[in-house]
Amino acid sequence: MTVDRLSQPYSPRPDQVPVRPPRSLDERVADVQRLQRVARSIADRAQSHAFAQVLAVSSGLSLEGVRLALAHHLELDSPAEDLVRLVQAAGDCERVTVVLSANVFVGAFRAIALARAASRHVIVRPSSRDFAFAHAFVDAAIAAGDLGLSRVDTIDFKCIMHGEVHVYGRDETIRAIRAEVDRGVVVRGHGTGLGVAVISEAADPTRAAKALTDDVVAFDQRGCLSPRIVVCIGDEARAFSFAQALDAELRAAEVRVPRGTVPTEEQALATHYLATMAFAGRVWAGPTHGIGVAPRAMAPLLPPPYRHLHLATCSSDAEAEAALAPFRPVITCVGSDARALAARVAPPWARQANLGKMQRPPLDGPVDRRAPHADAER
Amino acid sequence: MRVEILSEHEALETSAALHARARAHVTAFEHALPPPEPFEALACDIARFQARAVEGYRRLCDARGVNVANLTQWEALPAVPTDAFKVARVSAFAESQTPTVFRTSGTTVGARGQHWFRTVSTYEAAAVAFGRYWLARDLAARRVPVVVLGPSPEEAPDSSLMHMCAAFVAAFGRQASASDRPRSDRATYVIDANGTLDLSTFDSCIAQSLASGEPMLVLGTSFAFVHLVDAVGKDTFALPAGSRVMQTGGYKGRSREVPADVLRGDLARIFDVDRRQIVAEYGMTELSSQFYEQTIFEPDAPEGVFAEPPWARVVPVHPDTLLPVADGDVGIAKVVDLMNVDSAVAVLTQDRVRRVRGRHGDRNHGPNPGGFELLGRAPGAPARGCSIAMDELLGGVGVDQALS
């Protein structure tokens, strides 16, 4: 079923699901590779100002932010072994309905690729707030001959009786959908999370700040891998010097890749956060970013996205682990200049990355690898 | 900005003098007299004291580029965000000198906000004066039986709300005795420390008041009232004529959420009282002053519009600039509270408010009074996908006057 804009909610009937023999691993990898070629065509299309502008308006990013995302954060070249891992992680089912979230607009590609690896039949519901990339991508894929893919604007979840629903977004959205679908339907929830950066005592502050800035600027820090908490190993003076370096890098980044539109509510949270940190610790703030440096042993605080970082000072790796403990269940990625340090503080499910690569995970499965738990899968 | 830091002795002396000036505002109000001094004079003096005695406030003033020595307008006071109470000590005094602490409700990740008090006498005087004015000013001649849908102060010693309720009873209330209990100057608390609602005691209290024909005062949080509504179902607990109900606070995930208008209707039905006898109070652990709807005593007062005492002002500010918004626009509530002598005279909340003008301006205490409208907490993440919000991390938090 290929629908541009449905006037009625999508509600499949069981007899609409054809029974076909399972695809081989190679076939499924080929399906994903075809989507990769489609993604490349979309990135090429965004060379045109008009299309890039559409993506900017839809995503809320600046034009430069859109181009950065397409150039560096869309997985166009993946080693075969990554794609095999993606296919193996995807499972196999007769139909997947994908419910996309807003904010990391190129994330639609990975979500659809994962669904396509799992099934011949994929129905995509783009986010109503950020739909331009997903619309363009699905349409281009269909035009390229992928007839197992379709998109809809609304879905009547009560009518879904088969297959899987992959939901990206807030936990309450996942819960709401899970409550509606038939009991036989598997809902794979990809909920919210956050990235954490750990700066070792040996790190060069300027180099680390530069790399971390790349992670922050991508998608204006709105992704579940985006670093929002930074743990700096060392004394307070070292944390201050790192904050200073980070401040300088974020100022420079604003010239290269201006921050996009910040919703009023998020701006209010940012103001509240920065005023709190001005009271409780120290703040380095520019017109479009802010860094709060917490005194030792301060209670945990999470800054809002849109280029805000909370920097905690810890004297040792063990203290860093303890400082991050309250956030552990929602940590999806740990970036560090020191591999061993990342491995020590990262929960087992979290991705580990070098600084500057936190937003560039291999195309080997969902970005968020938290193990499914009772509330995440049925 | 260079600010001379106060010695402990100087801080105590200055604090005592400021408390006396703050209480003079309350006394004047109780005697229907004009304020003893302009609001801004005391507000700016308290801010100067706090900048000299509270290191964090000094830093905040510096960050905002405000020189407290030159302050003359209360609108210009830098406001301490409510989150600061969770992560730092917001107090002019050391822990050993602040025997009372009120805490916001706890969560798994976030720390609890803590508001430390060197003395609670100023807090109590202000709470009682303004509470009596909007809840029971016509009942001054007799002590009102009080039932609190909450745990006793002994069971919730760090709850500012329970402390306030106890202060009400001490000042103008008494126990709404269940028949088998002796009367005392203590409210009847019908929720235990485990959160169990004791409907049987509640029923006995009402029966006793009905028998004596005395109006009652029923105080509680919104979520406690929702539990009552759910427990009572279609039954009623008709209160004696002239009774009134005060409800406060948000839900914090402790019950299903019910729109204010619906809850008011449900309570009016269950208690068999006019809905204008049901008054919402807005308060926070981080403040020493409270705000009330004016429906009991002001025939023209709309529901949902809160009155301020003369010693506190609520200003909607722009979320980015923190400057006051245009008249009638929605902003984040910045509260300047002259009773917060030893902590934060100006507090930045996360609640959205809008000034409402009465026929004679937006100040209250007059015919067709104005005030401010509470529009709920600023939503944390309306346009957020997979990036987690603090609220989500905390499991959802609302307006927080802790019931604990």
Chai-1 contact restraints between the chains, C-beta under 6 A:
chainA,res_idxA,chainB,res_idxB,connection_type,confidence,min_distance_angstrom,max_distance_angstrom,comment,restraint_id
A,S101,B,G385,contact,1.0,0.0,6.0,A-B,restraint_1
A,S101,B,C386,contact,1.0,0.0,6.0,A-B,restraint_2
A,A102,B,G385,contact,1.0,0.0,6.0,A-B,restraint_3
A,N103,B,G385,contact,1.0,0.0,6.0,A-B,restraint_4
A,R129,B,A383,contact,1.0,0.0,6.0,A-B,restraint_5
A,G169,B,G385,contact,1.0,0.0,6.0,A-B,restraint_6
A,T192,B,C386,contact,1.0,0.0,6.0,A-B,restraint_7
A,T192,B,I388,contact,1.0,0.0,6.0,A-B,restraint_8
A,T192,B,E392,contact,1.0,0.0,6.0,A-B,restraint_9
A,G193,B,I388,contact,1.0,0.0,6.0,A-B,restraint_10
A,L194,B,I388,contact,1.0,0.0,6.0,A-B,restraint_11
A,R222,B,S387,contact,1.0,0.0,6.0,A-B,restraint_12
A,C224,B,C386,contact,1.0,0.0,6.0,A-B,restraint_13
A,C224,B,S387,contact,1.0,0.0,6.0,A-B,restraint_14
A,P263,B,A383,contact,1.0,0.0,6.0,A-B,restraint_15
A,T264,B,P319,contact,1.0,0.0,6.0,A-B,restraint_16
A,E265,B,A378,contact,1.0,0.0,6.0,A-B,restraint_17
A,E265,B,P379,contact,1.0,0.0,6.0,A-B,restraint_18
A,E265,B,P382,contact,1.0,0.0,6.0,A-B,restraint_19
A,Q267,B,P319,contact,1.0,0.0,6.0,A-B,restraint_20
A,Q267,B,D320,contact,1.0,0.0,6.0,A-B,restraint_21
A,A268,B,P319,contact,1.0,0.0,6.0,A-B,restraint_22
A,A268,B,I332,contact,1.0,0.0,6.0,A-B,restraint_23
A,A268,B,A378,contact,1.0,0.0,6.0,A-B,restraint_24
A,T271,B,P319,contact,1.0,0.0,6.0,A-B,restraint_25
A,T271,B,D320,contact,1.0,0.0,6.0,A-B,restraint_26
A,H272,B,P81,contact,1.0,0.0,6.0,A-B,restraint_27
A,A275,B,P81,contact,1.0,0.0,6.0,A-B,restraint_28
A,T276,B,P81,contact,1.0,0.0,6.0,A-B,restraint_29
A,T276,B,D83,contact,1.0,0.0,6.0,A-B,restraint_30
A,T276,B,A84,contact,1.0,0.0,6.0,A-B,restraint_31
A,A278,B,R59,contact,1.0,0.0,6.0,A-B,restraint_32
A,A278,B,L60,contact,1.0,0.0,6.0,A-B,restraint_33
A,A278,B,A63,contact,1.0,0.0,6.0,A-B,restraint_34
A,F279,B,G56,contact,1.0,0.0,6.0,A-B,restraint_35
A,F279,B,L60,contact,1.0,0.0,6.0,A-B,restraint_36
A,F279,B,V80,contact,1.0,0.0,6.0,A-B,restraint_37
A,F279,B,A84,contact,1.0,0.0,6.0,A-B,restraint_38
A,F279,B,A88,contact,1.0,0.0,6.0,A-B,restraint_39
A,A280,B,A84,contact,1.0,0.0,6.0,A-B,restraint_40
A,A280,B,V87,contact,1.0,0.0,6.0,A-B,restraint_41
A,A280,B,A88,contact,1.0,0.0,6.0,A-B,restraint_42
A,M298,B,V87,contact,1.0,0.0,6.0,A-B,restraint_43
A,A299,B,K86,contact,1.0,0.0,6.0,A-B,restraint_44
A,A299,B,V87,contact,1.0,0.0,6.0,A-B,restraint_45
A,A299,B,A111,contact,1.0,0.0,6.0,A-B,restraint_46
A,L301,B,V87,contact,1.0,0.0,6.0,A-B,restraint_47
A,L302,B,M390,contact,1.0,0.0,6.0,A-B,restraint_48
A,L302,B,L393,contact,1.0,0.0,6.0,A-B,restraint_49
A,P305,B,S387,contact,1.0,0.0,6.0,A-B,restraint_50
A,P326,B,V109,contact,1.0,0.0,6.0,A-B,restraint_51
A,V330,B,I388,contact,1.0,0.0,6.0,A-B,restraint_52
